[in-house]
Structures are given as structure tokens and as C-alpha cells.
Amino acid sequence: MKSIRFMCMAALTVLLALSLTGCGSDSSTGTLSLSVTDAPVDGAVSVVVQFTGVQLLSTSGELLTFTFETPKTIDLLALQGGNSAPLLDKINVPEGDYPVISLTVNAEPGVLDSYIELTDGTQHSLWIPSANETGLILTQGCSVTANGVADFVIDFDLRKSVFDPEVLDGDYILKPVLRIVDNTEAGSIAGTVDVALTTDATCTSGNAVYIYEGLNVTPDDVGGTVEPEATTLVTADNTYKAAFLEPGDYTVAFTCQAADDNPDTDDAITFVGTVNVTVSVGVETPNNF
């Protein structure tokens, strides 16, 4: 599944302003669960997003709106290694295809509704441009079958999404790169990293594993010629896990320079231990560096 940036689509603005709520349809229904997870980023201890609801746009043009009674304030950095937090839990929805999903959030500049906390303890407002008007729109959606159980996970790849404030008076910008995966059709890659790799003289900061779609891919940084499908940090005990991957062939590589990977630029990041790995549904595939 290709990663996609959220899009503020003018053509959907009017639809997203409608107030259709729930699932008052006479058609057959199934249940939908929708969760969020995170691919982490260096230099932060918390990346908190305040979610206020979910909207689903069907192929027939029907908009279903689910507004939370109280906002769900979720620390995305707490959702690593296969963890996730629910937004919708077994909600009944009419059967059909929902090619557009919108996550509604509170993310105003200068307000700590959504925010990032850095390793030095400072907190900064996390601003998502136009999110309060249109939400975070995914144009790769989901399908629900009659009497079926649909379970999807949306992965926020923070390494590709968080931008330093520079001229924004302390506000950080979150331009989410989102990956939606059918949880019932996903697998994972996990393993250990030799301590010699994490302490090599060429290391700067940021031990991470990058995962690319396809075999024999030459690894590149975020913002480079070849974008990783997913990234994951190596923990203090030199283990890692990349979860919620679609079945298929991947190229996996380690770097100890991930903190130097700026999503806005093509950086000279060194990768080692590049190897091909095949992911199967429901299987945690081992791979050690």
C-alpha cells in the first residue's frame, strides 16, 4: 500500500460540512473498526493529536459522520511496535465501499490541543493546515460487507510528517503521511540489531529500520528517490518491530543516522544490512541485523 499525504480537497469541503450522523440505512450492514498507530520520529517524547470524529464518504455519495462525545487525545508515540488506539470500535455501517475517510481533529496554531513534546521537555503547538476545516482526508478507504467484520488501521508515519517551526513562532507543522491497512490481512517484521551496528563510528544519532516495497531496493532516505513504505525505531534493548504491513516482498535496511533524515530534503543517510524479507498474513517474520 503506497503511503499517501492527506489532501485538502476543495471538492469535498461541502460534503464534509454536512451533518449526516450514524447509520440510519435500510441496507444490509457490517461492523467497522478503525484504529490509529504510529511510525515514530526522533527527538520527541510525545506527539499528541486530538481527534474529534470520523467521516466516511461512500461511492453513492452518502456521508456518515461519527462525532465523539469527548475528543480522543492520543499520543501517537505511545503506539509503536504493533500497538494501536481505537477511533471506531465495531460500529454498524451500511455495506459498501468507502473510498474517502476523513479524520476530524483539533489542531489550531498556538493552541496545545494537538502538540509535540521534545526531549528537552518543551511543548509546541502541532498545527495541521486546514485540518479543522476538512479533516485529514485519506483517498484510499475501506470496504464493508454485509454481516462482515472490517478492521482497519491508519498508520501515521511521523518521520515523514513532522516539520520544524522555523518561521512559525514555535508551532510545529504536521503534514500527515498516512497508510491504511486491513488489519485482518497484515503481517509484521521483527528482530534484533547487533550492538556493533548501533555503536559504529559512523553513527550520528537515531537507530532505525526502514522498510521498502519490493525486492532488491536500494535504500534511500525520506524525501529521497525511493521512499520507505514504513520506518520503525530500534529500542534501547536493540530490538525492533515493523507492524501492519501488507503481505508481499520487502527490502529492509538499518541506519544509525535516522535523526539526520529531514523529510523536506534528500539527505545522505548510510544504510547497512540490506536484506529481502517476505511478509505473510498473520505472521511475524524474523529478521536480525
N, C-alpha and C positions, 0 to 999 in steps of 0.2 A: 504494500500500500504506500503510495507516494505521500510524503508529508505535504501539507498544504497550509499556507498562511490564511488567517481569517480575512474575509473580504467585506468591506463596507459597500454593499451593492445598492445603488440608488433604486433599482427596480424593485427591491424587496422592502424598502423602507415603509411604504404604505401598508403592505401586508403585515409587517411586523408590528405595526401600530394598532392592529385590530385587537379586539378583546375577547375572542372566542376562547372559552376555557373548558378544559376537561375533554370528555369523550362521549358526548351525547349522540352517538351514531347508532342507527339501527342495524348496521352491517355487523358481520362477524368480527370478533375481537381476539387479540392475543395480548400477552403481557410484555412490557418493555422495561428493562433495567438499563440505566445509563450511569456510568461512573467516570471519575477522572483520576489520572495518575500522572507521574512526572518523570521526565528525564532530567537529572539535576544539573546544576551550574556551580562553578567555583566562586568563592568569595562571598557567599551569602549563607546565613544560618536559617533564614525563613523567607519564603516568597508566598505571601498571603493574598488570596483573591476572594472577594466577597460575591458569591453567586446569589442571584435573586430569583431565578427561574429558568425554565427551558421551553423553547418553542419548536414545534415540528411542522414543517410545511409538506403536505402530501402532493403527489403528482396531479391530483384532481384540483389542487388549489386551496384545499381546506387547511386552515391554520389551527393547530392545537396549542394552547398556552397553559403551562403549568407554573403558577406563581407560588413560591414558597411562603408559608405563613411568617416565618422569620428567615432572614438571609442566612445562607450557609457560608460561614467564614472558614476557608480551608487553606491550610499551609501545604502548598504543593511539595515542598522539600521533604515533608514527612511521608510522602507517598513514593518511596523508592523500593527497588528490589521486588517488584510484584505486588506491592500494596496499592490500594485504590480507595477512594471515598465515593459513596453513592450520591448521585443527584436525583435520580428517579429509581424507585425500587418496586419492581413488579407492578407497574401502572398499566391498567387496561387501556388499550388504544385500538381503533379500528384496524383491521388487517390492511396491508398495502405497503407501498414504497414511500419513504420519506427522504427525498434526495437532499433536503436542506434542513439542517439543525442549527438553532441559534441558542447560545448560552447567554442569558442576560446577567449583567454584573454591575456592581457599583465600583467605579474606578476613576474618580474625578482627580484632576491635578490639584495638589496642595492639600488633599484630604487623605487621612490614613484609614480609608475604608478598605482599599487594597493597598498593600505596601510590601517593601522589601527591607529586611534587616541584614546589615552587613556583619562581617566577622568582627568589626571594631565596636559593635553594639549600636551603631546609629541606625535609625529607621528613616526611610524615604517613601514618599507617596509613590505608588505604582499607577501610572497613567496608561490607560488603554484607549488610544484615539478613537473617537466615535462609538465606543462600546456602549455608552449609556443611551445612545440613540438607536442603534441597530443590533447591539449584542455582538457576540463573537460568532460569526457565521461560518459553518462548515458546509461546503458544497459536495461533500461525499457523505452521504447519510446512512440510513439503515432501512431494513425491511422487517415487517411483522407479518407472520402468517396466522390464519385463523386457528385459534386454540393453541398457538405456538408460544414458545418462550424465547424472547430475544434478549440478549445480554451483550451490551457493547461498552467498550472502554475508550475514552478520549485521552490521549497522551499529550500533555503539554511538554514540548521539548524546550526547556528553559535555556539550554546552551545556545539555541538558535534564536531566542525570543527576547532576552533581556538586554536593554541598551542603556549605557551610562547617560547621565543627565546632560553633562557638558554645559549647554546654554539654557537649561530649563530650571534654573534656581533650585536644584536639588531633587526635582522629580525624576524618577526613572521611568522609562517607557517599556511597556510590554507589548510587543507585536507578535502575538502567539503563532507559533508553528504547531499545528495540531495534526495528530494522527489518530484516526478512528479504527478500531479493531474489533472484530467479532470475538468475544471472549471464549465462546464455545469452539472456536476454530483457531486458537492461538497456542503457541509454544514458547519456549524460552531458551536462553543460552546462559550458562553459569560456570564459574570456575575460580581458580586462584591465579595470582600473579607472583612470580618469583621476586623475592625481596631485592635481588641484584638488579632487576629492571627498574624498580621504583627508587633506587638509590644511586643509579648510574650518574657519572659525572656530567652527562649531557642534560640531566633533568633540571627543569626550572621549577615548575610547580603545576600541580594538577594531574593526578594519576587517573586515567580514564580509558575505557574501551569504546571503540567506535565500530558500528555495525553497518555494513553496506549491502544493498540488494545485489544479488548476482555473484557469480564465481570469479575469482582472479581479478578482483577490482584493485586498482592502485589507490591506496587510501589518500584522502585529501582532507583539509580542514573544513569546518563550517564556513560557507561563503566561498569555497574554492570551486574547482571544476566539477568535482564529484561530491555531492552532498551525502553525508551519512544518513541512513534510514533512522537510526537511533543511536544514542550515546548513553553511557552509564558510568558513574564514578566507581573507583576502586575504594573499598572501605579500609579502615585502619588495620584490619586483620588480613589485608591483601586478598580479599575476595570480591567478586562482582557478580551481578545478575542483570541481564537484559531480558525483560519480560514483555508479554503481549506482542509477540512477533507472529506475523502470518507464516504459515508453513511454506518452506521453499529453501533455496540456496542463498547463503550469505557469505560475505568476506568480513572477517573480524580482525581488528588490529588494536594494539596497545600503544598509548603515548603517555609520557610523563611531562608533557608540556601543554596540557589542555587549558590551563589557566591563561595561556597566551593566545588562545583561539578566539578572535573577535569575529562575531557574526557579520559585521559590516565589511570586513576586509579579507583578502586572500593572504593567509599567514603561512610562514614556513615552519610547519609543525612536523617533527620527526616521529614516524611510526615504526614499531618493531613487532616481530612475532606474527606477521600477517598470515592468516590461515583461512581455508574454506570450511564452512560449517553448514550442515543441513538441519533445518528445524522441522519437527513433526508436531501435529496437533496433540496437545496434552502432555508433551514430553519436555523435560528439562535436559537439554543437550549439554554434556560436559565439554569444556574447553579450557585448558590451563596454558598459561604463558610461562 
